[in-house]
Amino acid sequence: MKVYLVGGAVRDQLLGLPVRERDWLVLGATPEEMLEQGYTPVGKDFPVFLHPQTKDEYALARTERKSGHGYQGFAFHAAPDVTIEEDLLRRDLTVNAMAMDDDGNLIDPYGGQQDLQQRLLRHVSQAFTEDPVRVLRIARFAARFAAQEFCVADETKALMRSMVDSGELDYLVSERTWAETCKALATDSPSRYFETLRECGALQLLFPEIERLYGVPQPARHHPEIDTGVHTMMVLEQAARLSSEPRVRFAALLHDLGKGMTDSSQWPRHHGHEKSGVRLVKRLCERLRVSNDFRELAVIVAEYHGHYRRVTDELRADTISRTLGALDAFRRPERFEEFLLACEADLRGRAGFENQATPHADTFRRLYKVASKVDIGAIVDSGAKGKEIGEAIEKLRIREIETELGKIRTKES
């Protein structure tokens, strides 16, 4: 029985990056031998075990062959006679197909170390095309290692395109698509994920609402970048700068989906795109089975990001009060802050505005603060009941907001 460190741990160690997880490959062992040594089985499709002390994953060396469509359409063979080269051959990228023994010796049969040096994401073999999830993984790695200037090898791009054209990605299940997308949203350059998917044609298939934004113009006076798809990627990058929270980034990504539905005769204006965008956000989230916390934030950002832009000089006090209520800001102040971050990313996600701070978030916070000071207990004690309580609260909040708004706008003028 021989044990090797494999996969991402070897890759990140060679890159000088922190190693977060360690996966191990076991040669020359049977499941029975692993159980005898106290390992806990966790793999359903093939033998994977947890170490009794470290809880690291230890997988028996295996080979696989395609037996159907999708990422589950494989037959696995795990046996003591499977070699390390055979096991590494089934992996997705050469940079993930390296192993290291106890003495630190590198086993690299497919040129992973050279590809690391050349900053290339390259497939190991033609078997890459058999698993549609790998298209998403490649895009995610492109986003994760964007700062290290990694790019996808041309021959791998061609394979990804062939997988899209052959219909293999039609067998992707929603859960896997969302899981990979969620991980990509947590990277330093999440826009690279969607750009990579677009380069191979997968964006049209998996995120048609985003693909539809490319080529849709916006008023150059407000959007020097003009193209809505370009703007969307810029907003996503700004969201990544402003917040590490994937929910904020996801909401920023979807904020302008409604512009893809504007009739071309109305271009470059997009009147009412917020409302139409809400329908598209809900449809996308339902299709991918997105969790409620992501969906709820994305919906309110799509619907009210225009209010954020107009709060400093256009919105009336009653509109602002209703907006705060619709955002559920008084009960969920943390989500209100996430809304402000996503909307700020929208303002900064424009050519020439990337580093330009705006007063909008502070204005919204000031108005929220004064509205929050309304004494609800005093309203109840006054004898108001039922519907009267809500009406009285709203009236007082509008009054407080109007007073504060007057101070803000007088100072600005």
C-alpha positions in Angstrom: 0.0 0.0 0.0 1.4 3.4 -1.1 -0.1 6.8 -0.4 0.4 10.0 -2.5 -0.7 13.5 -2.1 -2.7 14.4 -5.2 -4.6 17.1 -7.0 -5.1 20.7 -5.9 -2.8 20.3 -2.9 0.2 19.5 -5.1 -0.7 22.2 -7.6 -1.1 24.9 -4.9 2.0 23.9 -3.2 4.0 24.2 -6.4 2.4 27.6 -7.0 3.4 28.8 -3.5 -0.3 29.2 -2.5 -1.9 28.1 0.8 -3.0 24.5 0.7 -6.6 24.4 2.1 -7.4 20.8 1.6 -5.4 17.7 1.1 -6.5 14.7 -0.9 -4.7 11.4 -1.0 -4.4 8.6 -3.5 -3.9 5.0 -2.2 -2.3 2.4 -4.4 -2.2 -1.3 -3.8 -5.0 -1.5 -1.3 -8.5 -2.9 -1.1 -11.6 -1.5 0.6 -11.4 -4.2 3.2 -7.8 -3.2 4.1 -8.8 0.4 4.5 -11.6 -0.6 6.9 -9.3 -2.8 8.9 -7.0 0.3 9.4 -9.9 2.4 10.8 -10.8 4.5 7.7 -14.4 5.5 7.3 -16.1 4.9 3.9 -17.8 7.9 2.3 -17.8 7.2 -1.4 -21.0 5.9 -3.0 -19.8 5.4 -6.6 -16.2 4.5 -5.8 -14.1 3.8 -2.7 -13.3 7.0 -0.8 -12.4 7.0 2.8 -11.8 9.5 5.6 -8.7 9.2 7.7 -9.5 8.2 11.3 -7.6 11.2 12.7 -7.1 13.9 10.1 -10.4 13.3 8.3 -8.6 13.9 5.0 -10.0 12.0 2.0 -8.2 8.9 0.8 -9.3 7.5 -2.5 -8.3 4.1 -3.9 -6.6 4.3 -7.3 -9.2 3.7 -10.1 -9.9 3.8 -13.8 -13.2 4.8 -15.4 -15.0 4.4 -18.7 -17.9 6.3 -20.2 -21.2 4.3 -19.8 -23.8 7.0 -20.3 -24.5 10.7 -20.5 -23.6 13.4 -18.0 -21.3 13.4 -15.0 -22.8 10.2 -13.5 -22.5 8.2 -16.7 -19.3 6.4 -15.7 -18.3 2.9 -14.7 -15.4 2.8 -12.2 -12.8 0.1 -11.6 -10.8 0.3 -8.3 -8.3 -2.5 -7.7 -4.8 -2.9 -6.2 -3.2 -3.3 -9.6 -4.3 0.1 -10.9 -1.2 2.3 -11.5 -0.7 5.9 -10.5 -0.4 6.9 -14.2 -3.8 5.2 -14.9 -5.5 7.1 -12.1 -4.0 10.5 -13.0 -5.0 10.0 -16.6 -8.7 10.3 -15.7 -8.3 13.7 -14.1 -9.4 17.0 -15.8 -6.3 19.2 -16.1 -2.6 18.5 -16.2 -2.1 20.9 -13.3 -4.4 18.7 -11.3 -2.9 15.4 -12.5 0.2 15.4 -10.4 1.1 13.5 -7.2 3.8 13.7 -4.5 5.1 10.9 -2.4 6.2 11.0 1.2 9.7 12.1 0.3 8.4 15.1 -1.8 9.2 13.4 -5.1 6.8 14.7 -7.9 5.0 12.3 -10.1 4.0 14.2 -13.2 3.4 12.0 -16.2 1.3 14.5 -18.2 3.3 17.7 -18.0 1.4 19.5 -15.2 4.5 21.3 -13.8 5.4 22.7 -17.2 1.8 23.9 -17.7 2.0 25.6 -14.2 5.1 27.4 -15.3 3.4 28.5 -18.6 0.2 29.4 -16.8 -1.9 27.0 -18.9 -5.1 25.2 -18.1 -4.9 22.2 -20.4 -6.8 18.9 -20.4 -5.1 15.6 -19.7 -6.7 13.5 -22.4 -9.7 13.2 -24.7 -11.6 11.7 -21.8 -12.1 15.3 -20.7 -15.0 15.5 -23.1 -16.9 12.7 -21.3 -17.8 14.8 -18.2 -19.8 18.0 -18.8 -19.0 19.4 -15.4 -15.5 19.8 -16.5 -16.5 22.8 -18.7 -17.7 24.5 -15.6 -14.6 23.5 -13.6 -12.3 24.9 -16.3 -14.2 28.2 -16.2 -14.0 28.2 -12.4 -10.2 27.6 -12.4 -9.8 30.4 -15.0 -11.6 32.7 -12.5 -9.7 31.4 -9.5 -6.3 31.8 -11.1 -6.9 35.0 -13.0 -4.5 36.9 -10.8 -1.8 34.4 -11.7 -2.6 35.1 -15.4 -3.6 31.6 -16.2 -5.4 31.0 -19.5 -7.2 28.1 -21.1 -5.1 26.3 -23.7 -6.5 26.6 -27.3 -6.9 22.9 -27.7 -8.9 22.7 -24.5 -11.1 25.6 -25.6 -11.8 23.6 -28.8 -12.8 20.6 -26.7 -15.1 22.6 -24.6 -16.7 24.0 -27.7 -17.1 20.5 -29.1 -18.9 19.4 -25.9 -21.3 22.3 -26.2 -22.0 21.5 -29.9 -22.4 17.8 -29.2 -25.1 18.4 -26.6 -23.1 16.9 -23.8 -23.8 19.9 -21.6 -27.6 19.2 -22.0 -27.1 16.5 -19.4 -25.8 18.9 -16.7 -28.1 18.8 -13.7 -29.0 22.1 -12.1 -27.4 21.4 -8.8 -24.0 20.8 -10.3 -24.3 24.0 -12.4 -25.2 26.0 -9.4 -22.5 24.4 -7.1 -19.8 25.3 -9.6 -21.2 28.8 -10.2 -21.3 29.4 -6.4 -17.7 28.5 -6.1 -16.8 30.7 -9.0 -18.6 33.6 -7.4 -16.3 33.3 -4.4 -13.1 33.7 -6.5 -11.2 36.9 -6.9 -12.3 37.3 -10.6 -15.8 35.8 -10.9 -16.4 37.6 -14.2 -13.7 35.4 -15.8 -15.9 32.4 -15.1 -18.7 33.7 -17.2 -16.4 35.1 -19.9 -14.8 31.6 -20.3 -18.2 30.0 -20.6 -19.1 32.6 -23.2 -16.0 31.8 -25.2 -17.0 28.2 -25.7 -20.7 28.8 -26.2 -21.8 27.5 -22.8 -23.1 30.8 -21.5 -25.9 30.8 -24.1 -26.9 27.3 -23.0 -26.6 27.7 -19.2 -27.2 31.4 -18.7 -29.1 32.7 -21.8 -30.4 35.7 -19.8 -26.8 36.9 -19.4 -25.7 36.0 -23.0 -28.7 38.1 -24.3 -27.2 41.3 -22.7 -24.2 41.3 -25.1 -24.7 43.7 -28.0 -27.5 45.6 -26.2 -26.6 49.3 -26.1 -27.1 51.7 -23.2 -26.9 55.6 -23.3 -23.3 56.5 -23.8 -23.6 59.5 -21.5 -24.2 57.2 -18.5 -22.5 54.1 -19.8 -19.3 54.9 -21.7 -18.8 51.1 -22.2 -22.2 51.1 -24.0 -22.6 47.3 -24.2 -24.8 45.9 -21.4 -23.0 42.6 -21.3 -19.7 44.4 -20.9 -21.3 46.5 -18.2 -22.6 43.4 -16.4 -19.1 41.9 -16.2 -17.7 45.2 -15.0 -20.3 45.4 -12.3 -19.5 41.8 -11.2 -15.8 42.7 -10.9 -16.7 45.8 -8.8 -18.9 43.7 -6.6 -16.0 41.4 -6.0 -13.9 44.4 -5.0 -16.5 45.7 -2.6 -17.6 42.4 -1.0 -16.4 38.8 -0.5 -20.0 37.7 -0.1 -21.1 35.5 -3.1 -24.8 36.7 -2.6 -23.8 40.3 -3.3 -21.9 39.3 -6.4 -24.7 37.1 -7.7 -27.2 40.0 -7.2 -24.9 42.4 -9.0 -24.5 39.9 -11.9 -28.3 39.7 -12.4 -29.3 43.3 -11.8 -29.8 44.3 -15.4 -31.3 41.2 -16.9 -34.4 43.1 -17.9 -32.4 45.2 -20.5 -32.0 42.0 -22.6 -35.8 42.1 -23.1 -36.0 45.7 -24.3 -37.3 46.0 -27.9 -34.5 47.2 -30.1 -36.7 50.1 -31.3 -36.4 51.6 -27.8 -32.6 51.3 -27.6 -30.5 52.7 -26.0 -33.2 53.5 -23.4 -34.5 50.7 -21.2 -37.7 52.0 -19.5 -39.2 49.5 -17.1 -36.2 47.1 -17.3 -36.3 46.7 -13.5 -39.7 45.0 -13.5 -39.0 42.7 -16.4 -35.7 41.9 -14.8 -37.4 40.6 -11.7 -39.3 38.0 -13.7 -36.0 36.8 -15.4 -34.2 36.6 -12.1 -36.9 34.5 -10.6 -36.9 32.2 -13.6 -33.2 31.8 -13.6 -33.1 31.0 -9.9 -35.9 28.5 -10.2 -34.2 26.8 -13.1 -30.9 26.4 -11.3 -32.5 25.8 -7.9 -30.7 28.7 -6.3 -31.1 29.0 -2.6 -33.6 31.5 -1.2 -31.1 33.9 0.4 -29.4 34.4 -3.0 -32.7 34.7 -4.9 -34.2 37.2 -2.5 -31.3 39.6 -2.6 -31.0 39.3 -6.4 -34.7 40.1 -6.8 -34.7 43.3 -4.7 -31.5 44.5 -6.4 -33.0 43.9 -9.8 -36.2 45.8 -8.8 -34.8 48.7 -6.8 -31.2 49.4 -8.1 -32.7 52.4 -10.1 -34.0 53.8 -6.8 -30.5 53.6 -5.4 -29.2 55.7 -8.3 -31.8 58.4 -7.9 -32.0 58.6 -4.1 -29.7 61.6 -3.7 -31.5 64.0 -6.0 -34.8 62.6 -7.5 -36.8 60.3 -5.2 -39.5 61.7 -3.0 -39.7 60.9 0.7 -42.7 58.6 0.4 -41.0 56.6 -2.4 -37.9 56.2 -0.3 -40.0 55.0 2.7 -41.9 52.5 0.5 -38.5 51.3 -0.9 -37.1 50.7 2.6 -40.2 48.8 3.4 -40.0 46.7 0.3 -36.4 45.9 1.1 -37.5 44.8 4.6 -34.6 47.0 5.8 -36.0 47.5 9.3 -36.1 43.8 10.0 -33.1 42.7 7.9 -30.5 45.5 8.2 -27.7 43.0 7.1 -29.5 42.3 3.8 -30.1 46.1 3.4 -26.3 46.6 3.5 -25.8 43.8 0.9 -28.3 45.6 -1.3 -26.3 48.8 -1.0 -23.1 47.0 -1.9 -24.6 45.4 -5.0 -26.1 48.8 -6.1 -22.8 50.6 -5.5 -21.1 48.0 -7.8 -23.6 48.9 -10.5 -22.6 52.6 -10.3 -18.9 51.8 -10.3 -19.2 49.1 -13.0 -18.9 51.7 -15.8 -15.9 52.7 -17.9 -14.2 55.6 -16.1 -16.2 55.2 -12.9 -14.4 52.2 -11.3 -12.7 54.1 -8.5 -15.3 56.9 -8.2 -17.0 56.9 -4.8 -20.6 58.0 -4.7 -22.7 59.4 -1.9 -25.7 57.1 -2.6 -25.0 54.5 0.1 -24.4 57.1 2.8 -27.6 58.9 1.8 -29.6 55.7 2.0 -28.1 54.9 5.4 -28.9 58.3 6.8 -32.5 58.1 5.6 -32.8 54.6 7.0 -31.4 55.7 10.3 -33.9 58.5 10.8 -36.8 56.3 9.7 -35.7 53.6 12.2 -36.1 56.1 15.0 -39.8 56.2 14.7 -41.3 55.2 18.1 -43.6 52.3 17.3 -44.4 51.7 20.9 -45.7 55.3 21.3 -48.0 54.7 18.3 -49.4 51.6 19.9 -49.8 53.3 23.3 -51.7 56.1 21.6 -54.6 53.7 21.0 -54.0 53.1 17.3 -55.1 49.6 16.2 -54.7 47.3 13.3 -54.2 49.1 10.0 -54.0 52.4 11.8 -50.6 51.4 13.3 -49.0 50.7 10.0 -50.4 53.9 8.5 -49.1 56.0 11.4 -45.7 54.4 11.3 -45.5 55.1 7.5 -46.6 58.7 8.0 -44.0 59.4 10.7 -41.2 57.7 8.6 -42.0 59.8 5.6 -41.9 63.0 7.7 -38.5 62.0 9.2 -37.1 61.1 5.8 -38.4 64.3 4.2 -36.7 66.4 6.9 -33.4 64.6 6.5 -33.7 64.7 2.7 -34.1 68.4 2.9 -30.8 68.7 4.8 -29.0 66.5 2.4 -30.1 68.2 -0.7 -29.7 71.7 0.7 -26.1 70.8 1.6 -25.4 69.4 -1.9 -26.8 72.4 -3.7 
